[in-house]
Amino acid sequence: MTSKLKIAGWVALGALAGGLTTLQFGATARNSVAPLPLEEMQQLAAVFGMIKTDYVEPVDEKKLISDAIGGMVSGLDPHSTYFDKTSFKEFREGTTGRFVGVGIEIGMEDGLVKVVSPIEGSPAFRAGMKSGDLITKIDDTFVKGLTMDQAVKRMRGEPNTKVVLTIFRKTENRTFPVTIVREEIRVQSVRTKMIEPGYGWVRISQFQDRTVDDFVTKVNALYKEDPKLKGLVLDLRNDPGGLLEGAIAISAAFLPKDVVVVSTNGQLPESKATFKARAEDYSRRFGTDPLAKLPAALKSVPVVVLVNEGSASASEIVSGALQDHKRAVIMGGQTFGKGSVQTVRQLTADTALKITTARYYTPSGRSIQARGIVPDVMVDETAEGNLFAALRMREADLEKHITSGQGKEEKDAAREKAREEAMKKLEELNGNGNGKKNEPPKPLPEFGSAEDFPLLQALNQLKGKPVAVSKTMTERKPEENKAQ
């Protein structure tokens, strides 16, 4: 896939896999665990002993055990993970939206880190970094050849430490160093603005600890600006998910009290649950009911929800609930299809296990695992169509993904054909085999901008004007998981 295709990520958060997560801190012992298989445990002990005695150099015992646990868990599915000390700290930072870094939203372009946007008020923002800047070096390390995660880790660090970023600014055709002092950054997962008089835009980029409080504050600001809002666009594109309680709360903000938002089902009794639009199902993390401060008009204002193939998990819960209750029109592309719940159980003070404990279902009983939410109105990313959407990774593409549990899943021939066509087009743009490069694909317009094609179509929907419906997009079938 071309390096020109933007892959969004947060510095210090890294690439986030879509997640729907509940937190259960404190080690959990279960009396119902079956007896350990003696022969296999003896084999594990034998391998451990051989590595200790026969390997070319000494190996730390704790590392061996940690690696063994990690391998055992990673063999389950793409979202079950063993957190060691470092990864557990990073996970907690991801859910709180707080981290120590420079404060930029990034992508990749031509193998370099591209600044998508500096976070307002961050060290990078104060240092004058701009959207479109390319980072060529991080301290003395060239960025070319690094993955996004590797680049992110080099920009992270302890508070009050310095990092020197070498910047190439295309618009000025110059390269220059910027010295930045790292500090704690707080990501704003909710953004709002008035698209035009009477119509508001609410973007949720991730479901974090403060997402619901920020949503309430910013929606109230919209209504203060215009108490008679005619319509609202809830933008969940590229929202990878996050905390279950946040998804329930955001759904409840628009739905009548006590209607079903989502249900879950798994092996454990506590994984068989139904969550409704009521404070007791979403306010455990918040204490009091944060939605009590919202204007009553939010329950009836016309809503369009924008989604795409990057909308996963918690954002799929919200769009599925609003769709099933016919509270909103869902527009865009078919979503990622992550319909599983991960529970985090702390093992020690510094380690934890994130394990898939259930599938989740929309109010009508649909499992969207490996399938996703099908929009009511399919809309392309640009006026020219969805040129490369078929190349995006989704749940059904992940090795060892669990199935929906609702009947046989088959390969989607139409999607495979679309992928082949998109790859062929991409190769033509990057060079057709003779070294000659054509015009590279243009990055998609920023969400919420005047050039944001799906947003313009959502606005047309709210106004009752014609919508440019996609002529090529069709419902994506679930895919068979041959690894299971």
C-alpha positions as CSV (number, residue, x, y, z in Angstrom):
1,M,0.0,0.0,0.0
2,T,1.3,3.4,-0.9
3,S,3.0,5.5,1.7
4,K,0.8,8.4,0.5
5,L,-2.3,6.9,1.9
6,K,-2.6,8.5,5.3
7,I,-2.7,6.3,8.3
8,A,-3.9,8.3,11.3
9,G,-2.3,7.8,14.7
10,W,-1.7,9.7,17.9
11,V,1.9,10.3,19.0
12,A,2.3,8.4,22.3
13,L,-0.9,6.3,21.6
14,G,0.5,4.6,18.5
15,A,-1.7,2.6,16.1
16,L,-4.9,1.7,18.1
17,A,-6.7,-1.5,17.2
18,G,-10.4,-1.0,17.6
19,G,-11.4,-1.9,21.1
20,L,-14.4,-2.3,23.3
21,T,-13.0,-2.6,26.8
22,T,-14.3,-3.1,30.3
23,L,-11.8,-2.8,33.2
24,Q,-11.7,-5.2,36.1
25,F,-8.6,-4.4,38.1
26,G,-7.6,-6.9,40.7
27,A,-6.5,-10.5,40.1
28,T,-9.4,-12.9,39.6
29,A,-9.4,-16.6,40.6
30,R,-12.1,-18.9,39.3
31,N,-12.9,-22.2,41.0
32,S,-14.5,-23.5,37.8
33,V,-11.2,-23.8,35.9
34,A,-10.7,-27.3,34.5
35,P,-7.7,-29.3,35.7
36,L,-4.5,-28.5,33.9
37,P,-3.5,-31.0,31.2
38,L,-0.5,-32.8,32.9
39,E,1.2,-34.1,29.7
40,E,1.2,-30.7,28.0
41,M,2.4,-28.9,31.2
42,Q,5.3,-31.3,31.5
43,Q,6.1,-30.6,27.8
44,L,6.1,-26.8,28.6
45,A,8.4,-27.4,31.5
46,A,10.7,-29.5,29.4
47,V,11.0,-26.8,26.7
48,F,11.7,-24.2,29.5
49,G,14.5,-26.4,30.8
50,M,16.0,-27.0,27.4
51,I,16.1,-23.3,26.6
52,K,17.7,-22.6,30.0
53,T,20.5,-25.2,29.5
54,D,21.0,-25.5,25.8
55,Y,20.4,-22.0,24.3
56,V,23.5,-20.3,22.9
57,E,23.5,-17.7,25.6
58,P,21.7,-17.3,29.0
59,V,18.1,-16.2,28.9
60,D,16.2,-14.4,31.7
61,E,13.7,-16.7,33.3
62,K,11.1,-14.0,33.8
63,K,11.3,-13.0,30.1
64,L,10.8,-16.6,29.1
65,I,7.7,-16.9,31.2
66,S,6.4,-13.5,30.0
67,D,7.0,-14.5,26.4
68,A,5.2,-17.8,26.9
69,I,2.1,-16.1,28.4
70,G,2.2,-13.6,25.5
71,G,2.3,-16.3,22.9
72,M,-0.5,-18.3,24.6
73,V,-2.8,-15.2,24.7
74,S,-1.9,-13.9,21.2
75,G,-2.9,-17.3,19.7
76,L,-6.5,-16.8,20.7
77,D,-7.6,-13.8,18.6
78,P,-6.3,-10.5,17.4
79,H,-7.6,-8.5,20.4
80,S,-6.6,-10.7,23.3
81,T,-3.3,-9.4,24.7
82,Y,-0.9,-9.9,27.6
83,F,0.3,-6.5,29.0
84,D,3.8,-6.4,30.4
85,K,4.8,-3.4,32.4
86,T,5.4,-1.1,29.4
87,S,2.4,-2.1,27.3
88,F,0.1,-1.9,30.4
89,K,1.2,1.6,31.0
90,E,0.6,2.5,27.4
91,F,-2.8,0.9,27.5
92,R,-3.8,3.0,30.5
93,E,-2.6,6.1,28.8
94,G,-4.7,5.3,25.8
95,T,-7.9,5.0,27.7
96,T,-7.4,8.1,29.7
97,G,-6.3,10.2,26.7
98,R,-3.3,11.4,28.7
99,F,0.3,10.8,27.7
100,V,3.8,12.4,27.7
101,G,4.9,13.5,24.3
102,V,5.1,16.3,21.9
103,G,1.4,16.6,21.0
104,I,0.8,15.9,17.3
105,E,-1.6,13.8,15.3
106,I,0.4,12.0,12.7
107,G,0.3,9.9,9.5
108,M,2.9,8.5,7.2
109,E,4.0,9.9,3.8
110,D,6.8,8.6,1.6
111,G,8.2,6.7,4.6
112,L,8.3,9.9,6.7
113,V,6.1,11.0,9.7
114,K,3.6,13.6,8.5
115,V,2.1,16.0,10.9
116,V,-1.7,15.8,10.3
117,S,-2.4,18.3,13.0
118,P,-0.7,19.7,16.1
119,I,-2.8,19.4,19.2
120,E,-3.9,22.8,20.3
121,G,-1.9,24.1,23.3
122,S,0.7,21.3,23.0
123,P,4.5,21.8,22.9
124,A,4.4,21.1,19.1
125,F,1.7,23.7,18.7
126,R,3.6,26.3,20.7
127,A,6.8,25.4,18.7
128,G,5.0,26.4,15.5
129,M,4.7,23.0,13.9
130,K,2.1,22.9,11.1
131,S,-0.1,20.5,9.3
132,G,1.7,19.0,6.4
133,D,5.2,19.2,8.0
134,L,7.3,16.1,7.4
135,I,9.5,14.8,10.3
136,T,12.8,13.4,8.7
137,K,14.8,12.8,11.9
138,I,14.0,12.3,15.6
139,D,17.1,13.3,17.5
140,D,19.9,11.5,15.6
141,T,17.7,8.8,14.1
142,F,16.4,9.1,10.5
143,V,12.7,8.4,10.2
144,K,13.0,6.7,6.9
145,G,12.7,3.0,7.5
146,L,10.9,3.3,10.9
147,T,7.4,2.0,11.4
148,M,4.8,4.5,12.8
149,D,5.0,2.7,16.2
150,Q,8.8,3.0,16.3
151,A,8.7,6.7,15.4
152,V,6.0,7.3,18.1
153,K,8.1,5.6,20.8
154,R,11.1,7.8,19.9
155,M,9.0,10.9,20.3
156,R,7.7,9.7,23.7
157,G,9.6,10.1,26.9
158,E,9.6,11.5,30.4
159,P,8.2,14.9,31.2
160,N,10.6,17.9,30.8
161,T,13.0,16.0,28.6
162,K,14.0,17.3,25.2
163,V,13.6,15.9,21.7
164,V,14.9,17.4,18.5
165,L,12.7,17.0,15.5
166,T,14.1,17.8,12.0
167,I,11.3,19.2,9.9
168,F,10.9,19.5,6.1
169,R,8.2,22.1,5.3
170,K,7.1,21.7,1.7
171,T,5.4,25.0,1.4
172,E,8.7,26.8,2.3
173,N,11.0,24.2,0.7
174,R,13.3,24.2,3.7
175,T,14.5,21.8,6.4
176,F,15.1,23.0,10.0
177,P,15.3,21.6,13.5
178,V,12.7,22.1,16.2
179,T,13.6,21.4,19.9
180,I,10.6,20.4,21.9
181,V,10.3,19.8,25.7
182,R,8.0,16.8,26.3
183,E,5.0,17.3,28.6
184,E,1.8,15.5,29.5
185,I,-0.7,15.9,26.7
186,R,-4.4,15.5,27.1
187,V,-6.1,14.4,23.9
188,Q,-9.5,15.9,23.2
189,S,-11.6,13.0,21.8
190,V,-14.6,15.3,21.1
191,R,-14.6,18.2,18.6
192,T,-17.6,20.3,17.6
193,K,-18.5,23.2,15.4
194,M,-21.4,24.8,13.6
195,I,-21.2,23.6,10.0
196,E,-23.6,26.4,9.1
197,P,-26.4,28.2,11.0
198,G,-28.8,25.6,12.4
199,Y,-26.6,22.5,11.8
200,G,-23.9,21.2,14.2
201,W,-21.1,18.7,13.8
202,V,-19.9,16.5,16.7
203,R,-16.8,14.4,16.1
204,I,-15.8,11.6,18.5
205,S,-12.3,10.2,17.6
206,Q,-12.1,7.6,20.4
207,F,-14.1,6.6,23.5
208,Q,-11.9,7.5,26.5
209,D,-12.5,8.3,30.1
210,R,-13.4,11.9,29.5
211,T,-15.3,11.5,26.2
212,V,-18.7,11.6,27.8
213,D,-18.0,14.7,29.9
214,D,-16.4,16.5,26.9
215,F,-19.4,15.5,24.7
216,V,-21.8,17.0,27.2
217,T,-19.8,20.2,27.5
218,K,-19.3,20.7,23.8
219,V,-22.9,19.8,22.8
220,N,-24.2,22.3,25.4
221,A,-21.9,24.9,23.8
222,L,-23.5,24.2,20.4
223,Y,-27.0,24.7,21.8
224,K,-25.9,27.9,23.5
225,E,-24.7,29.1,20.1
226,D,-28.0,28.1,18.5
227,P,-30.8,26.8,20.8
228,K,-32.9,25.9,17.8
229,L,-30.6,23.4,16.1
230,K,-32.2,21.9,13.0
231,G,-29.9,18.9,12.7
232,L,-26.7,17.3,14.0
233,V,-24.0,15.2,12.4
234,L,-22.4,12.7,14.7
235,D,-19.0,11.8,13.1
236,L,-17.6,8.4,14.1
237,R,-15.3,7.9,11.1
238,N,-12.0,6.2,12.0
239,D,-13.1,6.0,15.6
240,P,-11.5,2.7,16.7
241,G,-13.6,2.3,19.8
242,G,-12.7,2.4,23.5
243,L,-14.7,2.1,26.7
244,L,-18.0,0.3,26.8
245,E,-19.6,2.7,29.2
246,G,-18.8,5.6,26.9
247,A,-20.6,3.9,24.0
248,I,-23.7,3.3,26.1
249,A,-23.7,6.9,27.4
250,I,-23.4,8.5,23.9
251,S,-26.1,6.2,22.6
252,A,-28.3,7.1,25.6
253,A,-27.8,10.8,24.9
254,F,-30.0,10.4,21.8
255,L,-32.3,7.5,22.7
256,P,-35.4,7.3,24.9
257,K,-34.8,6.2,28.5
258,D,-34.6,2.4,29.1
259,V,-34.4,1.2,25.5
260,V,-31.8,-1.5,24.8
261,V,-28.5,-0.2,23.6
262,V,-26.4,-3.3,23.3
263,S,-26.3,-6.9,24.7
264,T,-23.3,-9.2,25.2
265,N,-23.0,-13.0,25.4
266,G,-20.0,-15.2,26.4
267,Q,-19.1,-18.1,28.7
268,L,-19.2,-16.3,32.0
269,P,-22.5,-15.4,33.6
270,E,-21.4,-11.7,33.9
271,S,-20.8,-11.7,30.1
272,K,-24.4,-12.4,29.4
273,A,-25.8,-8.9,29.9
274,T,-28.2,-6.3,28.4
275,F,-27.3,-2.6,28.7
276,K,-30.0,0.0,28.4
277,A,-30.2,3.8,28.0
278,R,-30.3,4.4,31.7
279,A,-27.8,6.0,34.1
280,E,-27.1,2.8,36.1
281,D,-25.7,1.2,32.9
282,Y,-23.2,3.9,32.0
283,S,-22.5,6.0,35.1
284,R,-20.3,3.6,37.1
285,R,-17.3,5.4,35.7
286,F,-18.7,8.8,36.2
287,G,-20.5,8.7,39.6
288,T,-23.4,11.0,38.9
289,D,-25.3,11.0,35.6
290,P,-23.3,13.2,33.2
291,L,-26.1,13.3,30.6
292,A,-28.4,15.1,33.0
293,K,-26.9,18.4,31.9
294,L,-27.7,17.8,28.2
295,P,-30.5,19.9,26.6
296,A,-33.8,17.9,26.2
297,A,-33.9,18.9,22.5
298,L,-31.0,16.4,21.8
299,K,-33.5,13.5,22.2
300,S,-35.4,14.7,19.1
301,V,-33.1,16.7,16.9
302,P,-32.6,15.0,13.5
303,V,-29.3,13.1,13.4
304,V,-27.0,11.7,10.7
305,V,-24.2,9.4,11.9
306,L,-21.1,9.2,9.6
307,V,-19.1,6.0,9.6
308,N,-16.5,4.3,7.5
309,E,-14.4,1.1,7.5
310,G,-12.3,2.6,10.3
311,S,-15.3,2.9,12.6
312,A,-14.9,0.0,15.1
313,S,-16.3,-1.5,18.2
314,A,-17.7,1.2,20.5
315,S,-18.5,3.4,17.5
316,E,-20.3,0.4,16.0
317,I,-22.4,0.0,19.1
318,V,-23.5,3.6,18.9
319,S,-24.3,3.5,15.2
320,G,-26.0,0.1,15.5
321,A,-28.2,1.3,18.4
322,L,-29.3,4.5,16.7
323,Q,-29.9,2.6,13.5
324,D,-32.0,-0.2,15.1
325,H,-34.1,2.4,17.0
326,K,-34.5,4.4,13.8
327,R,-33.1,7.4,15.8
328,A,-30.6,8.4,13.1
329,V,-29.7,7.9,9.5
330,I,-26.4,6.0,9.2
331,M,-24.3,7.2,6.2
332,G,-20.9,6.4,4.8
333,G,-19.1,3.0,4.4
334,Q,-19.7,-0.3,6.0
335,T,-17.9,-0.4,9.4
336,F,-14.9,-2.4,10.6
337,G,-16.8,-5.3,12.1
338,K,-15.3,-5.7,15.5
339,G,-18.2,-7.1,17.6
340,S,-16.2,-8.5,20.5
341,V,-15.8,-7.4,24.1
342,Q,-12.4,-7.3,25.8
343,T,-12.1,-7.4,29.6
344,V,-8.9,-6.2,31.3
345,R,-8.0,-8.2,34.4
346,Q,-5.0,-7.0,36.4
347,L,-2.5,-9.8,37.2
348,T,0.1,-7.9,39.2
349,A,0.7,-4.2,40.0
350,D,2.3,-3.8,36.6
351,T,0.8,-6.5,34.3
352,A,-2.6,-7.4,33.1
353,L,-4.5,-9.6,30.7
354,K,-6.9,-8.2,28.1
355,I,-9.0,-11.1,27.0
356,T,-12.0,-11.4,24.7
357,T,-15.0,-12.4,26.9
358,A,-18.1,-11.9,24.8
359,R,-19.6,-10.9,21.5
360,Y,-21.9,-8.0,21.4
361,Y,-25.2,-7.6,19.6
362,T,-27.3,-4.6,18.5
363,P,-30.8,-4.0,20.0
364,S,-32.4,-6.2,17.2
365,G,-30.0,-9.1,18.0
366,R,-27.5,-8.6,15.1
367,S,-24.0,-9.7,15.7
368,I,-21.7,-7.4,13.7
369,Q,-18.5,-9.4,14.3
370,A,-16.5,-9.7,11.1
371,R,-19.4,-7.9,9.2
372,G,-19.9,-4.4,10.6
373,I,-22.8,-2.0,10.4
374,V,-24.3,-1.5,6.9
375,P,-25.2,2.2,6.4
376,D,-28.7,3.2,5.5
377,V,-27.2,5.4,2.8
378,M,-23.8,4.4,1.3
379,V,-21.7,7.5,0.5
380,D,-18.2,7.6,-1.1
381,E,-15.3,9.3,0.6
382,T,-14.8,11.7,-2.3
383,A,-16.8,13.0,-5.2
384,E,-14.6,10.7,-7.4
385,G,-15.6,7.6,-5.4
386,N,-13.9,5.3,-2.9
387,L,-10.6,4.9,-4.7
388,F,-8.7,2.9,-2.1
389,A,-11.2,2.0,0.6
390,A,-11.1,-1.7,-0.4
391,L,-7.4,-1.8,0.7
392,R,-8.2,-1.0,4.3
393,M,-7.8,-3.6,6.9
394,R,-10.9,-4.7,8.7
395,E,-11.9,-7.4,11.3
396,A,-12.5,-10.2,8.7
397,D,-9.0,-9.6,7.4
398,L,-7.3,-10.2,10.7
399,E,-5.8,-13.6,11.3
400,K,-7.6,-15.7,14.0
401,H,-10.6,-13.4,14.1
402,I,-13.6,-14.9,15.8
403,T,-16.8,-15.5,13.7
404,S,-20.1,-13.8,14.2
405,G,-21.6,-17.0,15.6
406,Q,-24.7,-16.4,13.4
407,G,-24.5,-18.9,10.6
408,K,-22.0,-19.8,7.9
409,E,-19.7,-17.0,6.6
410,E,-18.5,-17.0,3.0
411,K,-15.8,-15.2,1.1
412,D,-16.9,-12.0,-0.5
413,A,-15.9,-12.2,-4.1
414,A,-17.0,-8.7,-4.8
415,R,-14.7,-7.3,-2.2
416,E,-11.8,-9.4,-3.5
417,K,-12.4,-8.0,-7.0
418,A,-12.6,-4.4,-5.6
419,R,-9.2,-5.0,-3.8
420,E,-7.6,-6.2,-7.0
421,E,-8.9,-3.1,-8.9
422,A,-7.8,-0.7,-6.2
423,M,-4.3,-2.3,-6.1
424,K,-4.0,-2.1,-9.8
425,K,-5.0,1.6,-9.7
426,L,-2.5,2.2,-6.9
427,E,0.3,0.6,-8.9
428,E,-0.5,2.8,-11.9
429,L,-0.3,5.9,-9.8
430,N,3.0,4.9,-8.1
431,G,4.6,3.7,-11.3
432,N,3.6,1.1,-13.8
433,G,6.6,-1.1,-13.6
434,N,8.9,1.0,-15.8
435,G,9.9,3.3,-13.0
436,K,7.7,6.1,-14.3
437,K,5.5,7.6,-11.6
438,N,2.3,9.3,-12.3
439,E,0.4,11.7,-10.0
440,P,0.2,10.2,-6.5
441,P,-3.2,9.8,-4.8
442,K,-4.3,12.9,-2.9
443,P,-4.8,12.7,0.8
444,L,-8.4,12.7,1.9
445,P,-9.7,16.1,3.1
446,E,-9.6,16.7,6.8
447,F,-12.8,15.6,8.6
448,G,-15.0,18.6,9.2
449,S,-13.5,20.7,6.5
450,A,-15.3,22.5,3.7
451,E,-14.0,19.8,1.3
452,D,-15.3,16.9,3.4
453,F,-17.6,15.2,0.8
454,P,-19.4,12.8,3.2
455,L,-20.1,15.6,5.6
456,L,-21.6,17.7,2.8
457,Q,-23.9,14.7,1.9
458,A,-24.9,14.4,5.6
459,L,-25.8,18.1,5.6
460,N,-27.9,17.5,2.4
461,Q,-29.7,14.6,4.2
462,L,-30.6,16.8,7.1
463,K,-31.9,19.5,4.8
464,G,-33.9,17.2,2.7
465,K,-31.8,17.8,-0.4
466,P,-30.5,15.1,-2.8
467,V,-27.6,13.0,-1.5
468,A,-24.9,11.7,-3.8
469,V,-25.3,8.0,-3.1
470,S,-22.5,5.7,-4.0
471,K,-23.0,3.9,-7.3
472,T,-20.4,1.3,-6.6
473,M,-20.6,0.3,-2.9
474,T,-22.6,-2.8,-2.0
475,E,-23.2,-4.6,1.3
476,R,-20.2,-6.5,2.4
477,K,-20.8,-10.1,3.3
478,P,-19.3,-11.7,6.3
479,E,-16.2,-13.7,5.5
480,E,-15.4,-17.3,6.5
481,N,-12.7,-17.6,9.2
482,K,-10.7,-20.6,8.1
483,A,-8.3,-20.2,11.0
484,Q,-11.0,-21.2,13.5
